[in-house]
Structures are given as structure tokens and as C-alpha cells.
Amino acid sequence: MLDSRIPEGPLAEKWSKHKGNIRLVNPANKRLIDIIVVGTGLAGSSTAASLAEMGYNVKAFCFQDSPRRAHSIAAQGGINAAKNYQNDGDSIYRLFYDTVKGGDYRSREANVHRLSEVSGSIIDQCVAQGVPFAREYGGLLDNRSFGGVQVSRTFYAKGQTGQQLLLGAYSALSRQISKGKVEMLNRHEMMEVVKVDGKARGIIARNLVTGEIERHSAHAVVLCTGGYGNVFYLSTNAMGSNVSAAWKAHKKGAFMANPCFTQIHPTCIPVSGHYQSKLTLMSESLRNDGRIWVPKKMEDVVAIRKGTKKPVDLSEGERDYYLERRYPAFGNLVPRDVASRAAKERCDAGFGVNETGAAVFLDFASAIVRYGKTEASIRNIIDPSHEDIVAMGKDVIKAKYGNLFDMYKQITDDNPYETPMKIYPAVHYTMGGLWVDYNLMTNVPGLFAAGEANFSDHGANRLGASALMQGLADGYFVLPYTIGDYLADDIRTGAISTDSPEFDAAEKSVVDDINALINNNGDTPVDDFHRRLGLIMWNKCGMSRNEKGLKEAISEIQELRKEFYAKVRIPGTADEFNPELEKASRVADFLELGEMMCLDALTRSESCGGHFREESQTEEGEALRDDLNFTYVSAWEFTGTPAEAKLHKEELEYKNIELKQRSYK
Ligand SMILES: Cc1cc2nc3c(=O)[nH]c(=O)nc-3n(C[C@H](O)[C@H](O)[C@H](O)COP(=O)(O)OP(=O)(O)OC[C@H]3O[C@@H](n4cnc5c(N)ncnc54)[C@H](O)[C@@H]3O)c2cc1C
């Protein structure tokens, strides 16, 4: 039933051949075709701008007041591309290899190779738009390293890469808005997909300012609605990030793929209290220069927690640089899943360095000295004092990571130039998402998904700086080709009417759901349920999972969902700006998704990447895959409730890369 439509032929030729062979829509006919793009983060803005530039009529939607406020703006560290500017041995094949290996051999070879092939064009496109990537002294674009690789291929704009890329995509989108080719509907939330004769033909949206329910039709619908990490309540995602658009599509027939594959990022500011609603990422780029450690001796741990010793009081010999110790080949730059689990292992063993015992140090002292010495050499300063070296080194660090250091200081009131940062893993990204074929179409004809909303390229663990690459690849370089293959059948269809029984029924179900929530008259705020769901997910479907915990989580979530519908209280009315109502319908979907994630995690009894099943580990505590039984994408079909979802398997074939147990030692 699942046809991934991967083209035949040698891996490196698949994409070119596919582009050469798929059907096209000629320029005049494109003007007869309407496309809805839901979401205008990096994936959506680039998709909407590119499709409009090609001549299609585009309607784009986002729930923020401007596309510029999409969660993509938060991306800090950078975007990968196989340009080999550093002459350090990078290539399209190596980016492909690193990404498949980093994803623990649970992604499609063909998709990942295409991603690597187009990565270089993304950088060219963004530079042409004026994105101010960091440059080296000579004017060439600079690169740094991210986890899981041994080359420097990450392009960046200080710690604001997502913001700068989004401004580039937004300017391309704005150009099309001003030409009238894109109609931009800000502050509109998609509430339902409308299917006519089995095809996606439109959406029902709610105007978030007036509460009005609107019908919008099109020949195809593209969901670029981001990831669902906020199912855990606490995550590094923007507060508004949610699963609702994808979940509504799922309930209308689109399969959810690998929903349990969640990325836990190792370098986040630790949780500080019960009433916290957001966690803050400290970019992975910091692991280029920061060294991660905990004290070797328990007495030092205790002293640091009590405040009778400071981390800087400990000599080198008293520190356990545990990543460098365990993984000498990659050191502090092991992939995120490996670094996160190693931090958890040290903290579970009692070596956590803050009051809660859930923190490790990220230390820049040696980088400051290293850079200071280089500066002294560049400036021809003979015999510089230690103070001068440190001062010069701090300036270099400031130039590289200044905004991240400021952010850390403002949040924690510690100065990371003087004392190590404290960090702990936190939920960050979801590799799972809507199942899509090679053309990025879901199994519902005419319904496409791009960016973090789909499952396509990252397998069980995404490498750093690869999400921006994938979102922009999808929007600038993949969908503009592949969507035509589907739309070629629609050149004579004419405009899709919104006056049909399918639109009537979809609108009615949206209105009924809203009325049920708003008239519930319970006494418990939405956040209470969300926080409790998050705790279940984190404790039982988080950094490590086991059969017993997952089964418990499933029944606890079912109970919580019942309680939600019995007790949730939403103030205000449905026909006004009502953020509590928005939150409630998103949390209602999280309460179903959470159960499905646990079910997916339960059925996958192997460990792989971000999915660590305690029952399946090596003697050294590393994730142990089971290639014989689990080399597949799990694609879930909704059949009434999450518990009854039906599992379909897309078998993964590795013809160009040998399946090996991952090693970063
Ligand atoms: C703190 C942080 C730092 C990161 N840093 C990096 C990095 O350095 N490099 C990297 O590669 N990746 C990074 N990532 C990951 C990356 O930022 C995201 O994966 C990526 O930006 C997602 O882009 P997107 O376009 O798919 O979704 P988003 O940017 O989340 O956009 C989603 C869009 O969908 C809209 N939307 C959602 N639901 C609806 C609905 N129902 N109706 C209407 N509109 C809707 C929203 O309004 C928004 O416009 C980082 C992530 C975080 C959290």
C-alpha cells in the first residue's frame, strides 16, 4: 500500500533522472492552479515563494502575526552544505553518509542523497538573497563543525542563522505577495483538511482575531507546519509550535511516520522550576569550543552543589571530560543522541552539578586560552601575560558566540566567560512526522508535507544544522519540481468550489469541536493538562524508554484525555481573539499524539538514534539496533482512536551504504 516512489537507477543519478522524467505543468496552465501552503517558517516561506514565482496561485497561512515570527527564527547554529570550502575532504557522498549514519540507518538513502546534492544550491540561493553568512578574513564564507561529523560544513550567521535565513525567505515571499501571486493570511489557523473524491482540496481555517471560520479551496495543499516537540510541554520549541495541522491530516487518512523519534538536545539550560514553560537551547555550535565535564570525585560534586567549591577550583586531573574519554574520535562533537545519553548516564550516576542533580558543565576556559595565544601570535606580542591572553581569547569567543553567552547570562545570572555553563538535555526536534513519498506527497493524493512536519530525511536522529538544510531543500529545490507531477492532471479541473458537502461537513466538525471545548464549563486550565502530559512523556517516552513504562504511559494518557474533556475550562467565547481556546484544541491533539508516540515506541523494541529502548543496549550502554526486524519506517494509519492505529511498514533498503553498529570512538 505504501509506495515511496523512489526512482530506479544509480543513487547519484536518481534525482536528475526523476527531474528529467516527471510531468510538468506549462507556465500558462500554472496560472489555472491554486495551491494552499499552511505554515510560513523556512519550509513554508520557501515553498510558497518558489511556487508563486513559477506561476501558481498561492494562498499561504500562518498563525503568527507575520511569517517572520515562525519558530524557524529561533535556529541558532547553522545550516549544512557539502561545499568543501575548508578543503577538509567533504563531498556530497560524505554528507549523505554522515546523515544516514547519524540517523542510525533509519532514513531513506534516496532522499538523503538528494538532500546532499541540493545542499550547495541552498547556500547560493540564500547568499543571492543577501543572507549575511559569516565570512573569513579573505571574504569567503566561513564554516564550523557540528556533531557527528569530522569536517567543517556548517554555514552560519553568528548565533542567528535561522533568523537571517527566514528574513531571506520572507523577502522572497514578500515579493510574491506584492505581485499578487501569494495571498498571505496571517493569524489564521488551519483546523481541518478537506478531502473531495479522496483528494486534498482545501482547508477550514479559523481567523484567530475574529474567530470566524473560513473555507479555502485549492488543487493541492502543502503542510509546512513544523514539529511537535511541545507534546513534552517543556522543550526548546517556540511556545506556539504544535501538531494540530499534521494531526488533523492524520485523522483524515495521512499516515504518521516514526512518531516516537524525538531528538533530545544535549546543550540546553537545565530546568529550574515547576512553573517554567520553556527551555532554552545553547547552540550545538558551542561544542566546537566548549568541553563537557563533571567532577571525577563525588566529594567535589557535593562541594560544588553546596557552593563551597567553584568549578574553576578543580584542576584538570579532577575533571572527567567524559565525552572525550568515551569517544576519542569525535570527542565533544558526538551526535546529539549520544551526547544526551552520556550526560544522563553521568547524572544518573550522581555526578550532576546543580541542585537538582541534572546538569553538566560546558566549559570554555581552554578555548579562551587557545584563542588568546593565537591572537597574541597574530599581533606579534612576545611573552604575553596570562591576563592578556585570556582577555584576547574572550574577545574571540565573544565574536563567535557573543549573543549566546549574553542569553545564558541573562537567564542564569552566571557569566560563562568566567565560569562554565551548566547544561542538560532537553526535547528539541521531532524526526517523526507525516509520511511522504519521494515527491513529498503524503498517502492522501494532493496533500504534501515539507520541513519538520514530514518525516523524510533524518531517520532516528537528526544531525545538527540539517533541519534548516532540509526545510529549504524541500521548499526551494524539491517541491517546485515534484508538485507539478501531481498537478499535471488538474490543468482542466477549474477552480475548486467551497460550496460542497465535503466543505459543509468539515466546517461542521470544526465548529462542533470548538463549541464542545468552549462550553465545557470545567475548572482546570489547559496548561495543567499539558504540563501533566509532558511529564508522562518525558519520564516514560523521553531519553530512554522501556516496555513497562510505555504501557503505563499509554493508559495514563488515556485517563488524562478523559479528564481533559471532563474538566478543562476555557474562558471567553469562540468568536473573539481567544488564546486559551487555541491552546485547548492544540493540547487536545497532543493528548492523542502522545499516546501514538508511546505506541510507536512500544512496538519498536530495538534502540536506534533518539529512541533508546532500555531492553536493547550494548554492554557499554550504547543503543543496540536490530536491523533484522526493524529496518523499516513505521507508518501509522488512524482508524478511530490512537490505540487502534494500524501499523504499516515501509521497508528500508541500503544498497550504497553498509549497515553497521554506529561508533564514534
Ligand atoms: C532553539 C532552536 C534552535 C535550532 N537551531 C537549528 C540550527 O541551528 N540548525 C538547524 O538546522 N536547525 C535548527 N533547529 C531546528 C529548526 O529550527 C526547525 O526544525 C525548522 O526551523 C523548522 O522549520 P519549519 O518551516 O518546518 O517549521 P516552523 O518554522 O516551525 O514553521 C511552522 C509554520 O507553520 C505555521 N503553522 C503551524 N500550525 C499551523 C496551523 N494549524 N495553521 C496555520 N499555520 C500553522 C506556523 O505559523 C509557522 O509559520 C533549531 C530548533 C530550535 C528549537
The ligand as a Gaussian input file, in Angstrom:
#p B3LYP/6-31G(d) Opt

LIG

0 1
 C       16.135000      26.776000      19.576000
 C       16.291000      26.034000      18.281000
 C       17.441000      26.179000      17.536000
 C       17.607000      25.499000      16.342000
 N       18.759000      25.662000      15.633000
 C       18.906000      24.995000      14.468000
 C       20.098000      25.168000      13.702000
 O       21.000000      25.895000      14.073000
 N       20.182000      24.490000      12.530000
 C       19.201000      23.660000      12.082000
 O       19.345000      23.090000      11.003000
 N       18.051000      23.525000      12.776000
 C       17.885000      24.158000      13.951000
 N       16.733000      23.993000      14.663000
 C       15.614000      23.251000      14.058000
 C       14.913000      24.149000      13.035000
 O       14.872000      25.466000      13.515000
 C       13.496000      23.712000      12.726000
 O       13.447000      22.336000      12.502000
 C       12.980000      24.409000      11.474000
 O       13.164000      25.797000      11.577000
 C       11.516000      24.087000      11.224000
 O       11.084000      24.852000      10.128000
 P        9.654000      24.622000       9.509000
 O        9.492000      25.630000       8.432000
 O        9.473000      23.201000       9.181000
 O        8.645000      24.944000      10.722000
 P        8.414000      26.264000      11.605000
 O        9.488000      27.253000      11.489000
 O        8.065000      25.751000      12.969000
 O        7.142000      26.913000      10.967000
 C        5.868000      26.373000      11.167000
 C        4.881000      27.277000      10.475000
 O        3.628000      26.637000      10.479000
 C        2.618000      27.521000      10.915000
 N        1.560000      26.683000      11.476000
 C        1.652000      25.611000      12.296000
 N        0.443000      25.077000      12.515000
 C       -0.435000      25.822000      11.818000
 C       -1.836000      25.766000      11.633000
 N       -2.583000      24.813000      12.194000
 N       -2.410000      26.719000      10.861000
 C       -1.677000      27.684000      10.278000
 N       -0.346000      27.763000      10.386000
 C        0.258000      26.847000      11.153000
 C        3.304000      28.466000      11.853000
 O        2.577000      29.652000      11.941000
 C        4.657000      28.623000      11.146000
 O        4.542000      29.592000      10.147000
 C       16.576000      24.656000      15.876000
 C       15.416000      24.496000      16.618000
 C       15.285000      25.157000      17.825000
 C       14.067000      24.902000      18.650000

